[in-house]
Amino acid sequence: MKKMCEKKRNNKGFSLVELIVVILIMAVIAVALAPQVMKWVGRSKESTDKNNIGQIESAVNAGVADYMAENNTATVPEATYNVTSAGLAVVGTVTDPAPAGKTLKECIEEAMNGKYPTVQQDGSKNFQIVIEKTGKVTVSIPGLITPTP
């Protein structure tokens, strides 16, 4: 009988103090790692935005090239567009005479078709596309990511 009582005492498990110490150590580690994890999340979002900008820029460049070829012109109308969750929307008034073929907006929308759904954006992001007369395309997220020269 004495052996049974000794056996029970040896298998009592962890004490409350030991459990609290382990939880405190885990909490200290979590607090120490939280800022680093937040940096990683921020960097991944910025990387996604830059990737999306590159995809949009490629599609718009293709649309501008199509417009120039179809209309047999070396210049394009200056324009500003926004990519929103609904697709491509013209901001402001854009004069686009398009003498022989499609308008610049139509060419860009055709080029964006198929590429736009791969753009990962949350509802708060608005990609701005600026097209200069020479055909230079600049894509940015106003207030967040500015284009690189």
Disulfide bonds with the S-S distance in Angstrom:
none
